[in-house]
């Protein structure tokens, strides 16, 4: 499938079900193995349980039925080998951009000099050199999301869980940030689970795209994306293979929607 | 790619700075115009007041006269320093009442947020106390603490405490839940989340309470001084009214208004500095 197929599984999900109080069956019989260093995108219609599955991986929701192993152990919120990025930038308005990026290191007791150097380097890498002392109120939506991206990468966690991080951005900013993410992922290979409802984004970024059905969310397809890396978010738009994969994904989603209807 | 991405925000930032400069200039011009109009309105008001008094359209015993109020104030500053001394007493009592009331209000509010059962226990008692017109406690405080500054501090404290308590609880409870999720995922423990997220995010709301609490501390202290006191502007006000010195009463009222405006302004400046990120 790709270069990571020989690697050890970093995330193992088997027979996972999740029913919320009130009887809403969010995730049904999910089975998934994710290799170390691979980038997995999960797509599916709204309310299909993508975020629930991610929150189960993050340990933010207790697991009642099935088994999940992340880096060999059960999920637990706040563990140092997992980083999490929400759809909103969630920057603390009372902290500067630099101070926001340093947050994880500060919370985890990493020496401040080391955290600071890494935060400055990451801000530079996401295109925010010169904005380190700006407060979030002085940054645009896209710039704030870049800070959030730098904050997520500032932790050297081998697993990144990202919940529609670019979902609220305009098309142009989204492509810019996808490029930044591709660059960051290229330089520091992590295991990424990326939730999105944007099929184009999924094909651009991922090694594999997991398609979920409408609620109760089942994994109905696991599609390999054999596009070579390093990738360019812009040039991929002109790649026929990209469009073929996009159409394949779209076909799966359409089928799932029809079945649900 | 990185360098290209960097140039875009810089040019956008320059453009927004130019727009911000133009907005500031317009605001400054508008501010000066409004200030001019305010001074003019005030001048017309005082002129009409003086005329009414001089022409005896209303007995000056009731309304005094701006010129005599001014003379009273000049005398108070140059020869008789009573006004200064009494202002000092009032300010001191206000400061102590505010400091104690807000410290206790913040501490108690945080305790309520951390341990909700404590809040449920105290809620009926605090609601009843808060609903009680606080000035009604003045005779009791005078009985307990005497005519000195302590009874005035107690009255100011009783007003400031509940205001700051309520704003602290409201601020700490309105913390963005996504911030807490993020902090948890970043590895923050409960104490770190409380002090570095919940508490800091509550500061703007607490500040609104502090600003109001300061004004109410002044109100409580002056109210207490009016009822019975040895010192303070309230006591001076009561004495001047008792001796039919209307000009003196107005002079003290002007000083009190200036004190109120001054301390509010001071709090606003402090807020502007501490909450510069807003």
Interface residues (C-beta under 8 A of the other chain):
Chain A: X58 X60 X77 X78 X79 X80 X82 X83 X84 X86 X88 X90 X92 X93 X94 X95 X103 X104 X107 X108 X124 X125 X126 X127 X128 X129 X130 X131 X135 X136 X137 X140 X143 X155 X176 X179 X180 X183
Chain B: X1 X2 X5 X6 X8 X9 X10 X12 X176 X178 X179 X181 X182 X183 X184 X185 X186 X187 X188 X192 X196 X197 X200 X201 X203 X275 X276 X277 X278
